[in-house]
Amino acid sequence: MTRVLSALLLATGLCLFPPAARADLAMAGRSTVLAMGMQGIGQEGVWLRRTQIRRDLIDRGKAYTHLYDLDRREITIIDHSQRLAQVHAMADLRQQAGARASASDLRLKITPTGRRQPLQDWSCAEHRLEAAMPAQIGDEQVSFELAGTLWLARNTPQQKEIAAFIKAAENPDFFMGIPALAKTSPAQASGLSEVVRRLAPLGLLCAAELETRYEGTGRLAELSRKMNSRISVQYERYSTDALDPALFAVPVGYRVVRD
């Protein structure tokens, strides 16, 4: 469940920031994850340069970097404790996750609440998110559901080049998420990428508070409902200073493995 939440945060948070052609963007903030009765608090860092995206995070005490290259259509997961970089082709991940989630597979509702809060020069508007998609736990058919709030900033100078991302999202090989999720929970992975497609035009992500749950009548679904997970992220500042291209490269001396 934690991995699903992390995938949603990664996909939603990164893809609501456009890969700008003339300006770079860096975001910094904090996140809290509550799963399996345990709470984790960490720092969030996101950097964007043209069609390259980097996210740094701490997961259970280990430092990771996720690199997304929308031109090469590759995802690289860097485990700094092992000095290891695993490179995944989006096309392969998309195939593992199954066919593209269609409108009938995914129900998504985004409703503005009227509340607003600032993030430096941005005016962030609160939206209520409700989503559901078919999934499977063991032999049980269930509904995997997401609910919570997103704070989005629209019509900012940093959003002018969002067409570049929307075009990339239209590629049949597009996949945005955690590669391991495509292998272990393909229905969720496919559905989450579809969520990203639909959210991308709506604005830049300022903050999010989300909960996941499974709904069904079987024993496993009932057990999963007792382990609902929550995640929150709050970006505290952004910068449009030029970024060093080296930020988006695997560190020298790390072992590189292609999946």
C-alpha positions as MATLAB code, in Angstrom:
seq = 'MTRVLSALLLATGLCLFPPAARADLAMAGRSTVLAMGMQGIGQEGVWLRRTQIRRDLIDRGKAYTHLYDLDRREITIIDHSQRLAQVHAMADLRQQAGARASASDLRLKITPTGRRQPLQDWSCAEHRLEAAMPAQIGDEQVSFELAGTLWLARNTPQQKEIAAFIKAAENPDFFMGIPALAKTSPAQASGLSEVVRRLAPLGLLCAAELETRYEGTGRLAELSRKMNSRISVQYERYSTDALDPALFAVPVGYRVVRD';
ca = [
       0.000    0.000    0.000;
       2.840    2.388    0.773;
       4.306    1.740   -2.659;
       0.969    2.553   -4.318;
       0.737    5.837   -2.407;
       4.315    6.693   -3.258;
       3.636    5.988   -6.912;
       0.599    8.230   -6.927;
       2.464   11.066   -5.238;
       5.385   10.703   -7.599;
       3.271   10.537  -10.709;
       0.864   13.273   -9.761;
       3.433   15.590   -8.268;
       5.940   15.340  -11.082;
       3.558   15.411  -13.969;
       1.662   18.458  -12.871;
       4.889   20.396  -13.339;
       5.537   21.136  -17.027;
       8.924   20.342  -18.552;
       9.541   23.937  -19.633;
      11.549   24.666  -22.764;
      12.940   28.046  -21.674;
      13.035   27.874  -17.883;
      14.009   25.371  -15.204;
      12.007   24.710  -12.062;
      13.002   23.365   -8.644;
      10.578   22.500   -5.828;
      11.324   21.750   -2.181;
       9.003   20.614    0.585;
       8.130   17.813    2.979;
       5.965   14.711    3.029;
       4.339   12.420    5.576;
       3.283    8.811    4.918;
       1.132    6.755    7.295;
       0.955    3.060    6.370;
       0.761   -0.254    8.225;
       0.428    1.699   11.481;
       3.777    3.397   10.927;
       4.487    7.029   10.094;
       7.352    8.349    8.028;
       8.295   12.007    7.590;
      10.788   13.166    4.981;
      11.946   15.918    2.676;
      10.843   16.217   -0.941;
      12.909   17.612   -3.798;
      11.850   17.922   -7.445;
      13.895   19.407  -10.303;
      12.749   19.951  -13.907;
      14.818   20.865  -16.939;
      13.185   20.706  -20.352;
      11.888   17.126  -20.610;
      13.919   15.746  -17.708;
      12.585   15.333  -14.177;
      14.377   14.398  -10.971;
      12.870   13.583   -7.589;
      14.861   12.898   -4.396;
      13.272   11.172   -1.432;
      14.005    9.183    1.703;
      12.178    5.838    1.957;
      12.545    3.876    5.186;
      15.851    5.506    5.941;
      17.353    5.044    2.475;
      18.039    7.779   -0.072;
      16.682    7.363   -3.595;
      16.645    9.452   -6.756;
      14.067    8.953   -9.522;
      15.020   10.262  -12.969;
      12.430   10.606  -15.733;
      13.501   11.297  -19.317;
      10.402   11.994  -21.413;
      12.380   12.230  -24.672;
      14.162    8.909  -24.217;
      11.063    7.513  -22.463;
      13.115    5.995  -19.667;
      12.840    5.865  -15.872;
      15.981    5.442  -13.756;
      15.742    4.482  -10.083;
      18.933    5.235   -8.144;
      19.589    3.532   -4.799;
      22.350    5.616   -3.233;
      23.038    3.119   -0.446;
      23.897    0.460   -3.047;
      25.355    2.912   -5.582;
      23.055    1.252   -8.096;
      20.988    2.732  -10.955;
      18.251    0.621  -12.577;
      17.052    1.869  -15.975;
      13.545    0.975  -17.189;
      12.001    1.604  -20.611;
       8.554    3.170  -20.324;
       7.330    0.946  -23.169;
       8.231   -2.204  -21.213;
       6.625   -0.902  -18.032;
       3.509    0.027  -19.959;
       3.327   -3.484  -21.382;
       3.742   -5.013  -17.930;
       0.979   -2.802  -16.570;
      -1.387   -3.968  -19.294;
      -3.450   -2.088  -21.815;
      -4.075    1.634  -21.426;
      -6.717    2.363  -18.791;
      -9.845    3.592  -20.538;
     -12.554    5.918  -19.302;
     -14.634    2.876  -18.376;
     -11.730    1.467  -16.322;
     -11.127    4.636  -14.318;
     -13.632    6.918  -12.615;
     -12.114   10.281  -11.731;
     -13.813   13.339  -10.265;
     -12.046   16.647   -9.531;
     -14.116   19.306   -7.751;
     -12.881   22.785   -6.714;
     -13.780   23.718   -3.133;
     -13.257   27.488   -3.400;
     -10.451   27.547   -0.839;
      -7.085   29.112   -1.749;
      -3.602   29.399   -0.265;
      -0.375   31.021   -1.558;
       2.913   29.435   -2.502;
       5.231   32.396   -3.080;
       3.690   34.091   -6.136;
       1.332   31.221   -6.936;
      -2.315   31.180   -5.898;
      -3.146   27.542   -5.168;
      -6.769   26.387   -5.329;
      -8.022   23.383   -3.381;
      -9.691   20.542   -5.313;
     -11.384   17.410   -4.032;
     -10.193   14.253   -5.810;
     -12.131   10.986   -5.989;
     -10.911    8.112   -8.148;
     -11.657    4.412   -8.457;
     -10.309    1.673  -10.698;
     -10.663   -2.120  -10.939;
      -7.977   -4.121   -9.165;
      -7.274   -7.577   -7.826;
      -6.078   -8.827   -4.423;
      -5.211  -12.502   -4.650;
      -8.206  -14.064   -6.399;
     -10.577  -11.280   -5.331;
     -11.857   -8.594   -7.701;
     -11.941   -5.287   -5.835;
     -12.041   -1.547   -6.417;
      -8.887    0.424   -5.667;
      -9.928    3.904   -4.554;
      -8.193    7.235   -3.986;
      -9.671   10.203   -2.174;
      -8.369   13.471   -0.834;
      -7.426   16.999   -1.784;
      -5.012   18.603   -4.243;
      -3.908   22.242   -4.267;
      -3.266   23.404   -7.835;
      -1.887   26.669   -9.233;
      -3.154   27.671  -12.674;
      -2.028   30.274  -15.201;
       1.438   30.704  -13.733;
       4.428   31.748  -15.879;
       5.974   28.324  -15.184;
       3.013   26.570  -16.826;
       3.422   28.081  -20.284;
       5.196   25.087  -21.755;
       2.873   22.387  -20.406;
       1.983   21.422  -23.973;
       5.336   19.606  -24.142;
       4.310   17.266  -21.344;
       0.781   16.728  -22.656;
       2.273   15.720  -25.999;
       4.609   13.257  -24.260;
       1.675   11.812  -22.296;
      -0.121   11.027  -25.542;
       2.627    8.596  -26.568;
       1.413    4.971  -26.350;
       4.565    4.073  -24.417;
       3.960    6.732  -21.739;
       4.260    5.505  -18.156;
       4.752    7.623  -15.048;
       5.122    5.882  -11.729;
       7.199    3.416   -9.721;
       8.514    0.597  -11.986;
       8.027   -2.053   -9.280;
       4.314   -1.222   -9.172;
       3.919   -2.221  -12.834;
       5.126   -5.704  -11.878;
       3.321   -6.224   -8.576;
       0.093   -4.243   -9.126;
      -0.384   -3.785  -12.891;
      -4.007   -2.613  -12.710;
      -3.128    0.152  -10.264;
      -0.063    1.157  -12.295;
      -2.087    1.457  -15.489;
      -4.827    3.388  -13.738;
      -2.420    5.784  -12.035;
      -0.833    6.686  -15.358;
      -4.319    7.443  -16.657;
      -4.922    9.684  -13.626;
      -1.762   11.573  -14.558;
      -2.962   12.053  -18.133;
      -6.169   13.650  -16.935;
      -4.620   15.818  -14.225;
      -1.754   17.172  -16.325;
      -3.641   20.117  -17.905;
      -5.157   21.302  -14.620;
      -2.235   23.140  -12.985;
       0.933   22.936  -10.926;
       0.869   20.894   -7.729;
       1.324   22.908   -4.511;
       0.188   20.297   -1.974;
      -1.760   17.044   -1.653;
      -3.441   14.945    1.036;
      -4.583   11.531   -0.206;
      -5.877    8.233    1.147;
      -5.980    4.832   -0.538;
      -8.342    1.969    0.173;
      -9.702   -1.231   -1.359;
     -13.433   -1.877   -1.558;
     -14.833   -5.376   -1.997;
     -16.781   -8.154   -0.313;
     -14.022  -10.727    0.117;
     -11.814  -11.529    3.089;
      -8.699   -9.910    1.623;
     -10.567   -6.723    0.794;
     -11.851   -6.576    4.360;
      -8.319   -7.025    5.673;
      -6.983   -4.331    3.334;
      -9.580   -1.847    4.568;
      -8.015   -2.076    8.008;
      -4.689   -0.932    6.538;
      -5.757    2.199    4.675;
      -2.815    4.491    4.014;
      -2.481    8.259    3.930;
       0.086   10.553    2.406;
       0.516   14.304    2.450;
       2.985   16.534    0.659;
       3.469   20.263    1.057;
       5.805   22.176   -1.225;
       7.260   25.155    0.618;
       9.242   26.983   -2.055;
      10.143   26.977   -5.719;
      12.934   28.456   -7.825;
      13.375   29.115  -11.533;
      17.177   29.410  -11.448;
      19.050   27.529  -14.193;
      19.839   23.923  -13.252;
      23.066   22.000  -13.829;
      22.476   19.191  -16.404;
      24.536   16.912  -14.142;
      21.552   16.773  -11.770;
      19.838   14.493  -14.279;
      22.714   12.044  -14.757;
      23.640    8.896  -12.852;
      26.515    9.727  -10.435;
      29.978    8.689  -11.550;
      31.014    5.302  -10.165;
      27.457    3.929   -9.786;
      26.621    0.563  -11.367;
      23.993    0.837  -14.109;
      21.610   -2.063  -14.807;
      19.012   -2.092  -17.577;
      15.828   -3.965  -16.756;
];
